[in-house]
Amino acid sequence: MKSKLNTLNIYMKPLNLILTMLFCITLFLPGRLSAQTAAREQPTLSNATLQECIDYALTNRPGVKQAVLDQEIGETDIKSALSGWLPQINGTGTANHNFKQQSSQLTNNGQTSLITVGAKNTSSFILQADQQFLNAGLIQASKSAKYYRQQYKQSTENAQINTVVDVSKGYYDVLTSKEQLNIISENIARLEKQLKDASAQYEAGLVDKTDFQRAQISLSNSKADRKRTEELLKYKYAYLKELIGYGVEKPFALAVTSSTEMEKDILVDTSSMVNYQDRIEYRLLETQRQLQKITTSYNKLAYMPTLSGFYNYGFNYQNSTISGLYDTNFPSSVVGLKLSVPIFLGGKRTQEIRKSKLQEERIDLDLVNTKNQINSQYEQAMATYKANLNDLNTNKANVELSRSVYNTMKLQYDEGIKTYLDLMTAETDLRTAQINYLNSLYSLLSSKLDVKQALGTITVNP
């Protein structure tokens, strides 16, 4: 029984020491338990406006959420890099059994003898703290932290701006498609009345059956057009839900908005000038250039020495028997400084400095190229906007003119002055003018967004 207790004590003593060391280490480690927050239930968009769709997308679109996560990941990377300035505490433990102990030769008055060094069984537990005082890598991390945070934030802003543009275009596409469906329905109502009139005239013997047949053909084509538009509208709704990160099974509907109301949001200041600092892409490159300059500075600082301090405390045990190994502790403690001076590195640092400077020059060229691209993008967006604005005004006037022609043709047809073919031509012209008007309205709203994006004036309000 006593033998078993001795054996147990052999294992318990080092275990207690290890637990004590771990407890000491945890005193220096910052940490805090964070409670899990329950996911908030997202609202249902049953009568959504454009701003509500944008706000929802800025919170729920996977691409935006990934950008936010990347920003948080970047923040943890920064904190991880800067943690090198804090004391680094480590604990190590060893246990050795020497089958053959080391011998040392001792000479005294010409007589040489061998003595055995150490004990048959040894064990040690060391707790060491290291502190950096001068380190080029940590200096670089400190200088670049600000710009990395700025870069992560700008990347998130870029994702949000693209989201605003994509959602706005998808929203307007749905609304114009709904208006197009209303126009087709009005057209079907007119054709049904014309079919009824043509049928009555044919039965009365006033016209031949070709008018009745033409009316049937036109009505069938319009109904097929309505079916196609309805199916495409389902897809456009699904695409808009994808853009904003909306659940597939959740009910979704947009606020009723007419083309007249959409026309209120078509104007943009065509006299605005490009300011490169307003473009997030340009600011991202400027941040990248600052980071590259810090990298060049780091490569130059790499020639500086590294200075660190250390302190350790050791628990040392030795005994000729295993059972008594941990009976007596021979503690040791040391504090000191470590200086490391790079003397010759084979020219590596010189090449790294040259490489970093070349990369700076490359980023400068990227900035020049980006300026040219921004100018080109702005000119294209503004030219497209002006052309679409002219198309809208032209098509809007054509709608009124086509409606007037159709009404005149309808009266003349009812009085027997014009043929049914003339009436159908007027009907087709009216429908074409209405569809062209809606298409030009959507194109104008989209080109306005392109102009604002080119100018960098799209605001993000998450």
Buried (B, 14 or more C-beta within 10 A) or exposed (E): EEEEEEEEEBEEBBEEBEEBBEEEBEEEEEEEEEEEEEEEEEEEBEEBEBEBBBBBBBBBBEBBBEBBEBBEEBBEBBEEBEEBBEEBBEBEBEBEEBEEEEEEEEEEEEEEEEEEEEBBBBBBBBBBBBBBEBBBBBBBBBBBBBBBBBBBBBBBBBBBBBBBBBBBBBBBBBBBBBBBBBBBEBBBEBBBEBBEBBBEBBEEEEBEEEBBEBBBEBBEEBBEBBEEBEEBBEEBBEEBBBBBBBEEEEEBEBBEBEBEEBBEBBEBEEEBEBEBEBBBBBBBBBBBBBBBBBBBBBBEBBBEEBBBBBBBBBBBBBBEEBEBBBEEBEEEEEEEEEEEEEEEEEEEBEEBBEEBBEBBEEBEEBBEEBBEBBEEBBEBBBEBBBBBBEBBEBBBEBBEEBBEBBEEBBEBBEEEEBBBEBBBBBBBBBBBBBBBBBBBBBBBBBBBBBBBBBBBBBEBEE
